Amino acid sequence: MKLSLDQVEHVAQLARLALSDREKELFRAQLSSILDHAERLQELDTEDIPLTASVLPLSNVMREDAIGASLSQEDALANAPDVEDGFFRVPVVLEGEE
């Protein structure tokens, strides 16, 4: 499927791209080639092929939950720029809330 320069300009406008004449011609050729490949894929008979969500087998990698050493509250707050009642104090993010 060979795209016209008008079609390339339309796509460029939708993508808000300013293209030179050389770039328009380059992208016309590249996009036409991509569409040709997609068109060839449409010719494949996929009737007997089951639907596939993933080409890899599904498996979960799980580990046992294990309690380990962690920071104390004092160590976690040691370098905080602002602390209040043992918690990080951060600026208000949503207006109207405090």
C-alpha positions in Angstrom: 0.0 0.0 0.0 1.7 3.2 -1.2 0.8 6.2 0.9 0.5 9.6 -0.7 2.4 12.7 0.5 -1.0 14.1 1.6 -1.6 11.1 3.8 1.9 11.5 5.4 1.2 15.2 5.9 -2.1 14.4 7.6 -0.4 11.9 10.0 2.4 14.4 10.7 -0.3 17.1 11.4 -2.1 14.7 13.8 1.3 14.0 15.6 2.1 17.7 15.5 5.3 17.1 13.6 6.8 19.7 11.3 8.5 17.7 8.5 10.7 18.8 5.7 10.0 17.6 2.2 12.9 15.1 2.5 11.5 13.7 5.8 8.0 13.4 4.3 9.3 11.3 1.4 11.4 9.2 3.8 8.4 8.6 6.1 6.1 7.9 3.1 8.4 5.1 2.0 8.9 3.7 5.5 5.2 3.8 6.4 4.2 2.3 3.1 6.6 -0.5 3.7 5.2 -1.1 7.2 1.7 -1.2 5.8 2.7 -3.6 3.1 4.1 -6.0 5.7 0.8 -5.7 7.7 -1.2 -6.4 4.6 0.8 -9.6 4.0 0.1 -10.7 7.5 -3.6 -10.4 6.8 -3.3 -13.0 4.2 -2.3 -15.7 6.7 -4.8 -18.3 7.6 -5.1 -18.3 11.4 -8.4 -20.2 11.7 -6.8 -23.2 13.4 -4.5 -21.3 15.7 -5.7 -20.9 19.3 -5.9 -17.4 20.8 -2.7 -16.6 22.6 -2.3 -14.1 25.5 1.4 -14.7 25.8 3.9 -16.8 23.9 5.7 -17.7 27.2 4.3 -20.1 29.7 2.7 -18.5 32.7 4.3 -19.1 36.1 4.6 -17.2 39.2 7.9 -16.9 41.0 7.0 -16.8 44.7 9.1 -16.9 47.8 8.3 -17.3 51.4 7.7 -14.1 53.3 10.5 -13.7 55.7 10.9 -11.1 58.4 14.2 -9.4 58.1 16.1 -6.5 59.6 14.7 -3.1 58.8 15.3 0.5 59.7 14.1 1.8 63.0 11.7 4.7 63.0 14.5 7.0 64.2 16.9 5.9 61.4 14.2 6.2 58.8 13.4 9.8 59.9 17.0 10.8 60.6 17.6 12.7 57.3 14.0 13.9 56.8 13.7 17.6 56.1 10.6 17.8 58.3 9.2 15.4 60.9 6.0 15.7 63.0 4.9 13.2 65.7 7.2 10.5 64.3 6.1 10.8 60.7 7.5 12.5 57.5 5.8 15.9 57.2 5.2 16.8 53.5 3.7 19.8 51.8 0.0 19.8 51.0 -0.5 18.2 47.6 -4.2 18.9 47.0 -5.5 22.4 47.4 -8.1 23.0 50.1 -6.8 20.2 52.3 -4.6 20.4 55.3 
